[in-house]
Amino acid sequence: MITLSNAGARVDLQIRRGGAFARTLTYKVNGAVTNISGYTFAAQIRTVSGTLAATFTTAIVNAGQGTFSVSLTSNQTAALSTTTEYKWDLEVTISGVVTELLRGDVSVVDEVTT
């Protein structure tokens, strides 16, 4: 069976409650690094019912090398519950066209050492 989709690739997140979360990603098209000058990125975490739980800060790190970052502060992750089901996605806007890059489930784990 072949599935055609406009949904982003599935990537599940595991976030430690109360800890900062930051990742740098590289944007590639057909395996080649792409210059992301003028692109904008947006990512959010929502409950499965659709309530906004957190908005990631996104920033271009090096446009020519296609790198950008997504991050949450420790205060943002502290506000997440370990018992709530969450979803997330990451979108890119290029010349006014919004495309979902990634999507998945979010699990929140408690901090052990305080």
OpenMM code with the backbone's topology and positions (N, CA, C; nanometers):
from openmm import Vec3, app, unit

residues = "MET ILE THR LEU SER ASN ALA GLY ALA ARG VAL ASP LEU GLN ILE ARG ARG GLY GLY ALA PHE ALA ARG THR LEU THR TYR LYS VAL ASN GLY ALA VAL THR ASN ILE SER GLY TYR THR PHE ALA ALA GLN ILE ARG THR VAL SER GLY THR LEU ALA ALA THR PHE THR THR ALA ILE VAL ASN ALA GLY GLN GLY THR PHE SER VAL SER LEU THR SER ASN GLN THR ALA ALA LEU SER THR THR THR GLU TYR LYS TRP ASP LEU GLU VAL THR ILE SER GLY VAL VAL THR GLU LEU LEU ARG GLY ASP VAL SER VAL VAL ASP GLU VAL THR THR".split()
positions = [
    Vec3(0.0823, -0.1171, 0.0000),
    Vec3(0.0000, 0.0000, 0.0000),
    Vec3(0.0876, 0.1247, 0.0000),
    Vec3(0.0512, 0.2230, -0.0787),
    Vec3(0.1226, 0.3500, -0.0861),
    Vec3(0.0366, 0.4561, -0.0202),
    Vec3(0.0991, 0.5349, 0.0649),
    Vec3(0.0280, 0.6442, 0.1304),
    Vec3(0.0881, 0.7761, 0.0856),
    Vec3(0.0050, 0.8618, 0.0277),
    Vec3(0.0476, 0.9967, -0.0059),
    Vec3(-0.0019, 1.0887, 0.1046),
    Vec3(0.0852, 1.1754, 0.1527),
    Vec3(0.0494, 1.2586, 0.2667),
    Vec3(0.1146, 1.3948, 0.2568),
    Vec3(0.0490, 1.4942, 0.3133),
    Vec3(0.1130, 1.6241, 0.3278),
    Vec3(0.1507, 1.6489, 0.4738),
    Vec3(0.1439, 1.5436, 0.5551),
    Vec3(0.1854, 1.5519, 0.6957),
    Vec3(0.3364, 1.5362, 0.7048),
    Vec3(0.3955, 1.6015, 0.8041),
    Vec3(0.5393, 1.5919, 0.8239),
    Vec3(0.5810, 1.4544, 0.8730),
    Vec3(0.7106, 1.4315, 0.8704),
    Vec3(0.7662, 1.3049, 0.9181),
    Vec3(0.7400, 1.2908, 1.0680),
    Vec3(0.7167, 1.1691, 1.1113),
    Vec3(0.6855, 1.1450, 1.2524),
    Vec3(0.8136, 1.1420, 1.3352),
    Vec3(0.8175, 1.2307, 1.4337),
    Vec3(0.9268, 1.2355, 1.5309),
    Vec3(0.8629, 1.2612, 1.6666),
    Vec3(0.8715, 1.1643, 1.7563),
    Vec3(0.8170, 1.1811, 1.8903),
    Vec3(0.9213, 1.2481, 1.9794),
    Vec3(0.8751, 1.3306, 2.0735),
    Vec3(0.9643, 1.4000, 2.1661),
    Vec3(0.9470, 1.3453, 2.3068),
    Vec3(1.0577, 1.3381, 2.3789),
    Vec3(1.0526, 1.3110, 2.5224),
    Vec3(1.1197, 1.4306, 2.5892),
    Vec3(1.0441, 1.4978, 2.6752),
    Vec3(1.0906, 1.6209, 2.7380),
    Vec3(1.0937, 1.6013, 2.8886),
    Vec3(1.2065, 1.6400, 2.9496),
    Vec3(1.2184, 1.6331, 3.0956),
    Vec3(1.1529, 1.7576, 3.1535),
    Vec3(1.0534, 1.7367, 3.2364),
    Vec3(0.9796, 1.8468, 3.2988),
    Vec3(1.0745, 1.9311, 3.3836),
    Vec3(1.0734, 2.0626, 3.3612),
    Vec3(1.1579, 2.1539, 3.4378),
    Vec3(1.2964, 2.1740, 3.3794),
    Vec3(1.3289, 2.1053, 3.2694),
    Vec3(1.4595, 2.1210, 3.2060),
    Vec3(1.4460, 2.1922, 3.0724),
    Vec3(1.5412, 2.2766, 3.0404),
    Vec3(1.5406, 2.3435, 2.9104),
    Vec3(1.5549, 2.2391, 2.7994),
    Vec3(1.4910, 2.2647, 2.6867),
    Vec3(1.4971, 2.1757, 2.5704),
    Vec3(1.5436, 2.2591, 2.4524),
    Vec3(1.6509, 2.2181, 2.3867),
    Vec3(1.7013, 2.2918, 2.2702),
    Vec3(1.7671, 2.1956, 2.1723),
    Vec3(1.7324, 2.2100, 2.0464),
    Vec3(1.7922, 2.1279, 1.9419),
    Vec3(1.8201, 2.2152, 1.8198),
    Vec3(1.9300, 2.1863, 1.7509),
    Vec3(1.9615, 2.2517, 1.6245),
    Vec3(1.9394, 2.1496, 1.5140),
    Vec3(1.8650, 2.1895, 1.4115),
    Vec3(1.8282, 2.1022, 1.3011),
    Vec3(1.8831, 2.1580, 1.1705),
    Vec3(1.9006, 2.0710, 1.0718),
    Vec3(1.9465, 2.1123, 0.9395),
    Vec3(1.8379, 2.0835, 0.8379),
    Vec3(1.8017, 2.1853, 0.7601),
    Vec3(1.6975, 2.1732, 0.6581),
    Vec3(1.7618, 2.1253, 0.5287),
    Vec3(1.7134, 2.0119, 0.4791),
    Vec3(1.7657, 1.9546, 0.3554),
    Vec3(1.6514, 1.9230, 0.2603),
    Vec3(1.6779, 1.9360, 0.1329),
    Vec3(1.5842, 1.8951, 0.0287),
    Vec3(1.6537, 1.7902, -0.0554),
    Vec3(1.5931, 1.6713, -0.0654),
    Vec3(1.6531, 1.5587, -0.1376),
    Vec3(1.7955, 1.5314, -0.0908),
    Vec3(1.8191, 1.5446, 0.0405),
    Vec3(1.9489, 1.5138, 0.0992),
    Vec3(2.0511, 1.6258, 0.0922),
    Vec3(2.0178, 1.7359, 0.0238),
    Vec3(2.1125, 1.8463, 0.0092),
    Vec3(2.0759, 1.9606, 0.1029),
    Vec3(2.1751, 2.0139, 0.1718),
    Vec3(2.1536, 2.1293, 0.2581),
    Vec3(2.0979, 2.2430, 0.1741),
    Vec3(1.9973, 2.3130, 0.2299),
    Vec3(1.9301, 2.4198, 0.1572),
    Vec3(1.9479, 2.5521, 0.2311),
    Vec3(1.9757, 2.6579, 0.1571),
    Vec3(1.9838, 2.7910, 0.2147),
    Vec3(1.8437, 2.8313, 0.2607),
    Vec3(1.8302, 2.8665, 0.3873),
    Vec3(1.6985, 2.8965, 0.4436),
    Vec3(1.6777, 3.0466, 0.4672),
    Vec3(1.7508, 3.1288, 0.3963),
    Vec3(1.7292, 3.2736, 0.4068),
    Vec3(1.5852, 3.3056, 0.3711),
    Vec3(1.5188, 3.3817, 0.4557),
    Vec3(1.3806, 3.4197, 0.4312),
    Vec3(1.2775, 3.3186, 0.4768),
    Vec3(1.3208, 3.2019, 0.5225),
    Vec3(1.2273, 3.1015, 0.5734),
    Vec3(1.1918, 3.1366, 0.7180),
    Vec3(1.0728, 3.0964, 0.7608),
    Vec3(1.0377, 3.1079, 0.9022),
    Vec3(0.9898, 2.9718, 0.9516),
    Vec3(1.0180, 2.9442, 1.0757),
    Vec3(0.9829, 2.8160, 1.1368),
    Vec3(0.8942, 2.8422, 1.2578),
    Vec3(0.8028, 2.7509, 1.2833),
    Vec3(0.7136, 2.7613, 1.3983),
    Vec3(0.6860, 2.6211, 1.4503),
    Vec3(0.6788, 2.6080, 1.5826),
    Vec3(0.6513, 2.4779, 1.6436),
    Vec3(0.5732, 2.4996, 1.7722),
    Vec3(0.4783, 2.4096, 1.7973),
    Vec3(0.3965, 2.4174, 1.9168),
    Vec3(0.3713, 2.2784, 1.9733),
    Vec3(0.3410, 2.2771, 2.1030),
    Vec3(0.2913, 2.1571, 2.1706),
    Vec3(0.1470, 2.1877, 2.2090),
    Vec3(0.0580, 2.0924, 2.1802),
    Vec3(-0.0837, 2.1064, 2.2154),
    Vec3(-0.1314, 1.9770, 2.2808),
    Vec3(-0.2339, 1.9896, 2.3635),
    Vec3(-0.2983, 1.8701, 2.4157),
    Vec3(-0.3689, 1.8015, 2.2996),
    Vec3(-0.4056, 1.6760, 2.3170),
    Vec3(-0.4739, 1.6057, 2.2080),
    Vec3(-0.6086, 1.6696, 2.1754),
    Vec3(-0.6660, 1.7456, 2.2702),
    Vec3(-0.7919, 1.8157, 2.2422),
    Vec3(-0.7685, 1.9501, 2.1741),
    Vec3(-0.6406, 1.9906, 2.1586),
    Vec3(-0.6096, 2.1110, 2.0825),
    Vec3(-0.5715, 2.2338, 2.1625),
    Vec3(-0.5684, 2.2245, 2.2945),
    Vec3(-0.5308, 2.3387, 2.3773),
    Vec3(-0.3798, 2.3625, 2.3682),
    Vec3(-0.3408, 2.4858, 2.3420),
    Vec3(-0.1991, 2.5206, 2.3330),
    Vec3(-0.1318, 2.5015, 2.4684),
    Vec3(-0.0224, 2.4251, 2.4708),
    Vec3(0.0519, 2.3998, 2.5945),
    Vec3(0.1859, 2.4727, 2.5958),
    Vec3(0.2493, 2.4885, 2.4796),
    Vec3(0.3785, 2.5574, 2.4721),
    Vec3(0.4091, 2.5931, 2.3273),
    Vec3(0.4770, 2.7048, 2.3110),
    Vec3(0.5251, 2.7469, 2.1797),
    Vec3(0.6772, 2.7492, 2.1839),
    Vec3(0.7394, 2.6778, 2.0940),
    Vec3(0.8846, 2.6756, 2.0847),
    Vec3(0.9367, 2.8101, 2.0331),
    Vec3(1.0527, 2.8495, 2.0824),
    Vec3(1.1255, 2.9591, 2.0202),
    Vec3(1.2028, 2.8984, 1.9042),
    Vec3(1.1916, 2.9594, 1.7866),
    Vec3(1.2655, 2.9109, 1.6695),
    Vec3(1.3554, 3.0229, 1.6191),
    Vec3(1.4710, 2.9860, 1.5683),
    Vec3(1.5650, 3.0863, 1.5179),
    Vec3(1.6551, 3.0233, 1.4122),
    Vec3(1.6874, 3.1008, 1.3110),
    Vec3(1.7845, 3.0548, 1.2115),
    Vec3(1.9234, 3.0710, 1.2725),
    Vec3(2.0007, 2.9625, 1.2703),
    Vec3(2.1362, 2.9627, 1.3251),
    Vec3(2.2355, 3.0033, 1.2174),
    Vec3(2.2292, 2.9380, 1.1019),
    Vec3(2.3155, 2.9696, 0.9877),
    Vec3(2.2350, 2.9424, 0.8609),
    Vec3(2.1818, 3.0472, 0.8006),
    Vec3(2.0926, 3.0320, 0.6844),
    Vec3(2.1611, 2.9598, 0.5686),
    Vec3(2.2841, 2.9929, 0.5409),
    Vec3(2.3555, 2.9315, 0.4290),
    Vec3(2.3796, 2.7831, 0.4470),
    Vec3(2.3925, 2.7409, 0.5713),
    Vec3(2.4137, 2.5995, 0.6007),
    Vec3(2.2839, 2.5292, 0.6390),
    Vec3(2.1711, 2.6023, 0.6301),
    Vec3(2.0398, 2.5413, 0.6533),
    Vec3(2.0092, 2.5049, 0.7964),
    Vec3(2.0787, 2.5654, 0.8931),
    Vec3(2.0560, 2.5263, 1.0323),
    Vec3(1.9654, 2.6252, 1.1044),
    Vec3(1.8782, 2.5677, 1.1873),
    Vec3(1.7879, 2.6477, 1.2692),
    Vec3(1.7686, 2.5749, 1.4017),
    Vec3(1.7207, 2.6495, 1.5011),
    Vec3(1.7033, 2.5902, 1.6334),
    Vec3(1.5578, 2.5977, 1.6777),
    Vec3(1.5213, 2.5024, 1.7642),
    Vec3(1.3922, 2.5020, 1.8322),
    Vec3(1.4219, 2.4842, 1.9805),
    Vec3(1.3530, 2.5608, 2.0648),
    Vec3(1.3835, 2.5492, 2.2074),
    Vec3(1.2630, 2.5838, 2.2937),
    Vec3(1.2670, 2.5295, 2.4147),
    Vec3(1.1718, 2.5602, 2.5211),
    Vec3(1.2531, 2.5939, 2.6454),
    Vec3(1.2060, 2.6883, 2.7236),
    Vec3(1.2737, 2.7220, 2.8489),
    Vec3(1.2363, 2.6202, 2.9572),
    Vec3(1.3116, 2.6221, 3.0660),
    Vec3(1.2790, 2.5329, 3.1780),
    Vec3(1.1433, 2.5690, 3.2383),
    Vec3(1.1063, 2.6964, 3.2367),
    Vec3(0.9740, 2.7356, 3.2867),
    Vec3(0.8632, 2.6782, 3.1985),
    Vec3(0.8845, 2.6770, 3.0673),
    Vec3(0.7840, 2.6211, 2.9767),
    Vec3(0.7668, 2.4712, 2.9998),
    Vec3(0.8772, 2.3983, 3.0154),
    Vec3(0.8645, 2.2538, 3.0352),
    Vec3(0.8101, 2.2218, 3.1739),
    Vec3(0.8370, 2.3084, 3.2731),
    Vec3(0.7842, 2.2871, 3.4076),
    Vec3(0.6314, 2.2966, 3.4087),
    Vec3(0.5752, 2.3714, 3.3136),
    Vec3(0.4298, 2.3882, 3.3066),
    Vec3(0.3601, 2.2700, 3.2398),
    Vec3(0.4368, 2.1770, 3.1828),
    Vec3(0.3781, 2.0590, 3.1192),
    Vec3(0.3511, 1.9512, 3.2239),
    Vec3(0.2482, 1.8732, 3.2008),
    Vec3(0.2094, 1.7683, 3.2948),
    Vec3(0.2598, 1.6321, 3.2467),
    Vec3(0.2992, 1.5502, 3.3407),
    Vec3(0.3422, 1.4146, 3.3048),
    Vec3(0.2230, 1.3235, 3.2765),
    Vec3(0.1025, 1.3673, 3.3083),
    Vec3(-0.0165, 1.2831, 3.2902),
    Vec3(-0.1050, 1.3270, 3.1737),
    Vec3(-0.0664, 1.4329, 3.1030),
    Vec3(-0.1459, 1.4831, 2.9903),
    Vec3(-0.0869, 1.4315, 2.8596),
    Vec3(-0.1732, 1.3949, 2.7655),
    Vec3(-0.1270, 1.3537, 2.6329),
    Vec3(-0.1088, 1.4774, 2.5466),
    Vec3(0.0100, 1.4867, 2.4845),
    Vec3(0.0420, 1.6015, 2.4011),
    Vec3(0.0813, 1.5566, 2.2597),
    Vec3(0.0642, 1.6489, 2.1655),
    Vec3(0.1120, 1.6352, 2.0275),
    Vec3(0.1975, 1.7584, 1.9980),
    Vec3(0.2819, 1.7490, 1.8978),
    Vec3(0.3606, 1.8644, 1.8558),
    Vec3(0.3759, 1.8625, 1.7052),
    Vec3(0.4095, 1.9778, 1.6490),
    Vec3(0.4506, 1.9816, 1.5097),
    Vec3(0.5450, 2.0984, 1.4865),
    Vec3(0.6164, 2.0894, 1.3749),
    Vec3(0.7113, 2.1918, 1.3317),
    Vec3(0.6781, 2.2251, 1.1874),
    Vec3(0.6580, 2.3544, 1.1600),
    Vec3(0.6234, 2.3982, 1.0260),
    Vec3(0.7262, 2.4977, 0.9738),
    Vec3(0.7392, 2.5023, 0.8413),
    Vec3(0.8229, 2.6023, 0.7757),
    Vec3(0.7337, 2.6823, 0.6815),
    Vec3(0.7580, 2.8125, 0.6751),
    Vec3(0.6875, 2.8979, 0.5803),
    Vec3(0.7900, 2.9500, 0.4803),
    Vec3(0.7636, 2.9208, 0.3521),
    Vec3(0.8513, 2.9634, 0.2431),
    Vec3(0.7648, 3.0371, 0.1421),
    Vec3(0.7933, 3.1654, 0.1218),
    Vec3(0.7174, 3.2480, 0.0272),
    Vec3(0.5670, 3.2385, 0.0517),
    Vec3(0.5268, 3.2399, 0.1785),
    Vec3(0.3863, 3.2373, 0.2150),
    Vec3(0.3216, 3.1000, 0.2186),
    Vec3(0.3950, 2.9965, 0.1803),
    Vec3(0.3408, 2.8601, 0.1800),
    Vec3(0.3884, 2.7881, 0.3059),
    Vec3(0.2928, 2.7393, 0.3847),
    Vec3(0.3237, 2.6699, 0.5100),
    Vec3(0.3264, 2.5193, 0.4847),
    Vec3(0.4346, 2.4550, 0.5279),
    Vec3(0.4504, 2.3108, 0.5123),
    Vec3(0.4891, 2.2501, 0.6460),
    Vec3(0.4212, 2.1441, 0.6834),
    Vec3(0.4567, 2.0737, 0.8065),
    Vec3(0.5783, 1.9864, 0.7795),
    Vec3(0.6818, 2.0032, 0.8615),
    Vec3(0.8039, 1.9240, 0.8473),
    Vec3(0.8033, 1.8008, 0.9367),
    Vec3(0.7670, 1.8211, 1.0640),
    Vec3(0.7704, 1.7134, 1.1625),
    Vec3(0.6431, 1.7171, 1.2449),
    Vec3(0.6049, 1.6015, 1.3002),
    Vec3(0.4893, 1.5900, 1.3893),
    Vec3(0.5072, 1.4664, 1.4749),
    Vec3(0.4410, 1.4649, 1.5897),
    Vec3(0.4494, 1.3452, 1.6714),
    Vec3(0.3901, 1.3648, 1.8090),
    Vec3(0.4093, 1.2641, 1.8909),
    Vec3(0.3631, 1.2661, 2.0296),
    Vec3(0.4714, 1.3262, 2.1171),
    Vec3(0.4298, 1.3784, 2.2310),
    Vec3(0.5231, 1.4327, 2.3295),
    Vec3(0.4979, 1.3598, 2.4613),
    Vec3(0.6034, 1.3032, 2.5169),
    Vec3(0.5916, 1.2477, 2.6516),
    Vec3(0.6759, 1.3345, 2.7440),
    Vec3(0.6220, 1.3613, 2.8611),
    Vec3(0.6883, 1.4449, 2.9595),
    Vec3(0.7268, 1.3560, 3.0764),
    Vec3(0.8548, 1.3596, 3.1126),
    Vec3(0.9038, 1.2790, 3.2242),
    Vec3(0.9460, 1.3717, 3.3380),
    Vec3(0.9262, 1.3252, 3.4607),
    Vec3(0.9633, 1.4049, 3.5766),
    Vec3(1.1143, 1.4134, 3.5940),
    Vec3(1.1547, 1.5259, 3.6454),
    Vec3(1.2939, 1.5454, 3.6844),
    Vec3(1.3189, 1.4587, 3.8072),
    Vec3(1.4331, 1.3949, 3.8156),
    Vec3(1.4632, 1.3081, 3.9288),
    Vec3(1.5481, 1.3827, 4.0311),
    Vec3(1.6566, 1.4438, 3.9859),
    Vec3(1.7456, 1.5167, 4.0759),
    Vec3(1.7018, 1.6625, 4.0813),
    Vec3(1.6779, 1.7136, 4.2001),
    Vec3(1.6343, 1.8532, 4.2124),
    Vec3(1.7331, 1.9357, 4.2904),
] * unit.nanometer
topology = app.Topology()
chain = topology.addChain("A")
for resn in residues:
    res = topology.addResidue(resn, chain)
    for name in ("N", "CA", "C"):
        topology.addAtom(name, app.Element.getBySymbol(name[0]), res)
